[in-house]
Amino acid sequence: MKVLAAMSGGVDSSVAAARMVDAGHDVVGVHLALSTAPGTLRTGSRGCCSKEDAGDARRVADVLGIPFYVWDFADRFKEDVIDDFVSSYARGETPNPCVRCNERIKFSALAARAVALGFDTVATGHYARLAGGRLRRAVDRDKDQSYVLAVLTAEQLRHAAFPIGDTPKPAIRAEAARRGLAVAEKPDSHDICFIPSGDTRAFLGSRIGVRRGVVVDARGAVLAEHDGVHGFTIGQRKGLGIAGPGPDGRPRYVTAIDADSGTVRVGAAADLDVWTLTGQKPVFTTGAAPSGPVECAVQVRAHGETVDAVAELVDDKLAVRLRAPLRGVAPGQTLVLYRPDPDGDEVIGSATISSASPSV
């Protein structure tokens, strides 16, 4: 089988590529250049796509004895991931850029080019498993990335391989060391890769500009002014610009954001509980939507809790009724449906949250 191994320069994708070579496949390594200024996008474990990362990937490819290329996807990444991230925050939403990157770059743009060039499969270092075309959680639940892959279609999954999903992370590092790969102890990247400073508010402010609004309490009383709703997200407690706790002496949290009026509403922690979710643009990883209501578990953050629920496709949207409340759910987040399974929870599908309600 002809395999294109996506090599970020980290330990996970390096071991994934090595395992595909060991399996006897015809492997070619490719590093995605996602920044127009690659020298600026790594600060320790923050960021990615730097010249350092490309060099690390190339050295691993040399050790493995496979061809290696760098493909420039910077313009596509800016348009489909960074610009989408900024515009979503400007609308008062809370997007997950890793979800968009997998959906639009790694398993759309990259996979499409790979297939066009005659490759059968794109292998990545994601922690997830595929069994019979079905996407499942990784063995290492702490590293599981099935959540950010749940936006993939059945056709995209048909051309995907996740060679390390059956192995815990410490064993992956140990394997890399045994193979003599210099990236064995390289720190994992975290936070948002294109914001190496970690200051999301400053990044957004430099692109959106000042759009003044007010922070109000549940009664509508103005508590403070702000420079833009992009500085807030549902469930946020700190950095609200208000003096002290609420009248009950307890902390206040962002409970609603109206981007059109620039209004940020705050309230008590209990005001964050939601019991129903509506998701738009649903994707079902097997290619077929459930024929009726389905019992499932729902996850709304990459490493968040799951709660039992009933989900149903209604008028091309996912309607989800939770068995227990989730707290601090924001429009723009991705909801992922899992089917509990003794062999590893199976992903049923996903959707982008358009609304969340406290009503049961």
Salt bridges, closest charged atoms under 4 A:
ASP12 OD2 - LYS169 NZ 3.11
ASP22 OD2 - ARG179 NH2 2.45
ASP53 OD1 - ARG42 NE 2.99
ASP53 OD1 - LYS186 NZ 2.67
ASP56 OD1 - ARG59 NH2 2.78
ASP56 OD2 - LYS186 NZ 2.71
ASP80 OD2 - ARG76 NE 2.36
ASP83 OD2 - LYS78 NZ 3.19
ASP84 OD2 - ARG100 NE 3.81
ASP84 OD1 - ARG104 NH1 3.38
GLU93 OE1 - ARG91 NH2 3.04
GLU103 OE1 - ARG100 NH1 2.94
GLU103 OE1 - ARG104 NE 3.76
ASP144 OD2 - ARG137 NH1 2.81
GLU155 OE2 - ARG158 NH2 3.05
GLU155 OE2 - HIS159 NE2 3.22
ASP166 OD1 - ARG19 NH1 3.17
GLU175 OE1 - ARG19 NH2 2.69
GLU175 OE2 - ARG179 NH2 3.05
ASP188 OD2 - LYS143 NZ 3.05
ASP188 OD1 - LYS169 NZ 2.68
ASP188 OD1 - ARG173 NH2 3.01
ASP191 OD2 - ARG46 NH1 2.20
ASP191 OD2 - HIS190 ND1 3.02
ASP217 OD2 - ARG219 NH2 3.34
ASP227 OD1 - ARG212 NH1 2.56
ASP273 OD1 - ARG327 NE 2.84
GLU295 OE2 - ARG323 NH2 2.52
ASP341 OD2 - ARG136 NH1 3.41
ASP345 OD2 - ARG137 NE 3.40
ASP345 OD2 - ARG141 NH1 3.96
GLU346 OE2 - ARG134 NH1 2.81
GLU346 OE1 - ARG339 NE 3.83
